[in-house]
Amino acid sequence: MHDACGVVGISFNETGNNVAKSIYYALYALQHRGQEAAGISVHDGKAIRTHRGMGLVSEVFDDAQIALLRGQVGIGHVRYPTSGRSCIENSQPLLVKFKDGAIAIAHNGNLVNSCQLRENLELAGDIFYSTSDTEVIAHLFVKELLRYDLQEAVRALMRKIVGSYSLVFLWGDTVLAVRDPLGIKPLCIGEIDSGIMVASESAAIDTLNGRLIRDVMPGELVVIRHGEMKSYQLSRLPHPAHCIFEYIYFARPDSIMDGRLIYEVRVNIGANLAKEHPANADTVTPIPDSGITLAVGYHQYSGISYRECLMKNRYIGRTFIMPDQSMRETAVRLKMNTIRPNIEGHKLVLVDDSIVRGTTSRRIVDMVRKAGAEKVHVRIGSPPIMAPCYLGIDMASREELIAAFKTVAGVEAVINADSLGYVSHKGLVDAVGIPKENLCMGCLTGLYPVEIPGEKCMAAQTKLSEYIVKATEDIT
Ligand code: AMP
């Protein structure tokens, strides 16, 4: 299971600002979106300088590194791979140099046609040094920039790449932000003291004491130079397809995404879960951290007391030495421990956001039973995950998804719960407050907003490139 990535771009309108420090803090706020690698690129007035490394933001950067990245415009990235191997070559921003200059790119999302595009480019003699689809985007974008002006180049790029992409480019002293025509992955714009920023989540704007202006629209190109912003709508599709999993699991509860506060959405999901699947219990408790806000909603609707029963260790970083086989129990307890008096003799409603393979729920049900729980009713804030994600979330393969092959009763038996309830599709969509036609729910329905070989596609959205062509006269 892998998280998506986080991207940031900042342009100050006054000299003397240290953009790298601001990007560093913004990336810290987005750390939950990727812990494998981090990087920052800045333009120092003459050239782009980049520093990237494997690990958490705090492991990759120190004061000295930040001081070397001088400039007032730059971009940043935190990565967890959805495509490409886990190695420094695949970390971002990716810097490419070409005839007319250099471009740094930070990408959140996943292209579904990147293998095909890459093969065509390789046949034409292009050489790649990473396995990520971001390098494919870089090659295509450079080629288009050599042929067209900026807007036309982005439009031509959009016609070729299919999938999810929230892109932030550093092109000389200009930040470009592009969101795919379906707006699958999030991207928003904020005003900060003497500048403009874009970020995957508004929590990063809050961190810099800024103000959320709005989301980047699906199919929009935003150009930010010297702290001033211009916008070009390059495609107009009848429906967006925002990723439902951002609302269920990924995004921070304090972020506002496509007009919805994630905290409120999750409280609503929890309430709908309580409405649809009541339980004879005396305690509602979350699986931390992802179940917390859902459990609050369940508690508020049902009136059943909320108590914390599990404590998670949040400090198990990359350098953690995994205990060997003989110490497996220690490893499990290191990650999560029980608060015994809150569990012993109690009938629990145990709330989590999702069941993917079923291993987490099984392990935790066993744990609370060992700590003396009388009953364990498991409640899940998403409908069963029964299909893979091709659009930015590494959701495991279909064979690994427990709900792809088992009924709810079958899953209930595997995780050893006294009862199991998933929120319904309607309960989820109502809680999010966005019409279901405007959401990508591929992992829950097996129906995707773009064509994927061997999978079913939402018919109205198959001809993406047509809408991009149509928008040619529509530039704002
Ligand atoms: P599993 O143990 O495979 O059933 O995974 C379910 C658990 O993983 C839940 O506790 C979720 O909070 C968490 N989870 C769900 N999606 C992801 C993801 N994309 N990356 C990491 N963890 C996830």
Residues whose N, C-alpha, C, O or C-beta is under 5 A from the ligand:
A	BS01	AMP	M1 H2 D3 S290 D352 D353 S354 I355 V356 R357 G358 T359 T360 S361 D394
